[in-house]
Amino acid sequence: MPPKALGGALRGWHGTTVLLQRGAREGDVAEFAAGFGAPFHDLSALGDDLPALLAVLSLVDEYVGVSSTNIHLRAGTAGTAQILAPFPWEWRWMAAGSSQWFPRMRVY
């Protein structure tokens, strides 16, 4: 999903937003900001610092992301998450909106 479109989809979010985009390309954060239109915390520079990402993911109230390392780290904290999966879904995300591996996470 283009970063600007994601930011636009989240525009109006009533909460503190933390960007944890691993492997962000040049311009991704600026595009997200243009779509989001509100302040957010950009922690995408954490990149491959997995202990730091795990610490952040253990502190957030909710996490929304794509199927990635961050989802696995979040699962390790026993936290909930909303997983954005491509359609048609891959076999591992099942067909009923949940995953047998991550029962506390909702798949969209």
Secondary structure, DSSP 8 states (H G I E B T S, - for coil): --HHHHHHHHTT--S--EE--TT--TTHHHHHHHHH-S--EE-GGGTT-HHHHHHHHHH-S--EEESSHHHHHHHHTT--EEEE--SS--GGG-SSSB-SS-TTEEE-
